[in-house]
Amino acid sequence: MDGEDMEKSEGILVPHEKPYQYQEGEYTVTRGSAWSGPGCHLGCGVLLYTDKDDKLVKVEGDPENPFTQGRLCVRCLTLPEYMYNEKRVLHPLKRDPKNRGKDAWEEITWDEALDLVARRFTELRDVHGGESLAAFACSRSTNEDIYLFQKMARIVLQTNNVDCCARV
């Protein structure tokens, strides 16, 4: 079996009968892993079916995935529904505090959103101290990512309140 028939995952080669991407009738099937949070910690093996316009039309479990063996939860199976939902948020949104509780959102740029978040975290830290803030990491992150995350929390936010859902 050559390298094209194997998927590399965390340094381990997993053999597959079918390649990473192949045609099945009118669809292109792409093998991947899905993390469809909130609450998903597994990275299930999925087969993503896309049409000629690259639109995702169907998701199935990958029977060749050694972990999930073709089984998927409803979050993975309904991926096309929430990918193309008309209410899906695709851009940062901001609401004036006086409109709290109202559906009165204004689209802003990513730079504006990041500046706003940085400014508010800095204000909170400066007024209430670093211990008023907490940083919560994702269980899917690598050790290296978690290391950098906790360093950022301790140095930038000045807090030791760092946790991760992996310990649960």
N, C-alpha and C positions, 0 to 999 in steps of 0.2 A: 504494500500500500504506500503510495507516495504522499508527499506533504500536502497536495491539493485535496486529498481525501481525509485530512485530519484537521481537527479544530484545536487550537492551542488555548488552554484555559489555565491560568495560574501556573504556567510552566509545565502542565501535563498535556500530553497529546492524547486525544480521544478519537479513536477511529470511527468513521461514519461510512455507510454504504453509499450515500448520496453526497454530492459536493455541497459547499456552502450556499450556492445559488444554482437553481435549475429551472427549466420550463416544465410546467404541468398543464397541458391543454392551452387555454388562453391566458394563463397566469404565470407570472414569475414568482417562484417560491424562494424565500430567503430565510436561512436558519439564523436564529439569534437567541438572545436572552432578554427576558422582559422583567423590568422592575416597574410595576404600575401602581406605586403607592397612592394614597397613604397607607402605611401598614404593611407593605410588601417587603419581605426581607430575603426572598429566596433566589430570585434571578432564574425563573423557570425557562426551560427550553421551549422555544416557540418556532413555528413555521408561519411566516408572514406572506400572505398571498396578495400580490399587487397586479393591477390590470395594466394595459398598454399605456395608460396615462400616469403610471406610478401611484395610483390611488390604492390605499390599503382597503381590501374588500373582505378579507376573512383572516382569522387567526386560528391555528390549530396547535395542539401540543405536538412536540417533536418526539416520536417514538424512539429515536436513536439517542435522546438525551439520557445519560446514565443516572441523573438525579430525579427528574420528574417522569421519565418513561412515558411521555405522551399525555400525562394528566395536567390539566390546567384549572385554575380557579376562575370564577366569573369575571374578575378584573381583567385577566388576560383575554378571555373570550369576547368581552365587550369592548376591547380596545378600539375597533373602528367607530363604534358609537360615540365614544367621548372624544376621539380625535377630531371628528367632523361635527361635533355639537356646536350649534350656532351660538351658544352661551359660553363657549370655551374662551378663557382669557389668553390672548396672544401677545399683549403689550402691557407694560406697567401702567397701572391706574392709580390715581390720587383722588382723594375726596377731601374737601374743605371740612375741618373739624366742626363747623357750625351746621353742616349737613349730615352729621352722624346719624346713622339709622335710615337714611334716605338712599335711594338708588341714584346718586348724583355723582358719578365718577367722571373724571377727566383723564384722557390718555396723555401720558407724558413719555419722554424719551428715556432710554436706559441710563444715560448719563445723569439726567435729572433724578431718577429713582435712586441710583447709587449715592448721589450727593445728599439726597434727603435722608436716606438711611444712615449714612456716615455722620451727618450732622446731628440727628436725633440720638444715636448711640453715644456720641461725644457729649452732648448736653446731659443725657441721663447719667453718664459716668462722672462728669464734672460736678453735677449738682448732688447726686445721691451716693457717689462712690462706686468703685468697680464691683464691690460685692452685691450691688443691686442688680447686676447683670448676670446672665448665665448663657452658656453656650452648650448646645445639645447636638451631638454628631450622629451620623448615620452608620448603621451596622454594616453597610455594604462597602464602606471606605476601607482602603488599605491601611496597614499600620503606619506607613509613611504619611498618608493623608491625615490620619488622626493625630500623629505627632505634630505636623505643621498647624493643624486646627487648634490644638491645645496651646501651642506656643503663641499663636495669634490671640487667643482668648486671654492668656496670662499677660502678654506684653501690651497689646493694643487696648483691649477692654479692661485690663487690670483686674481680672477676676480669676479666682480659683474654682469657680462654680462651672465645672466642665463635666459632662456626662455623655454617655452613649447608650443607645438602646440594645447594644450587643450583649450587655451583661444581664438582660432580663431573661 
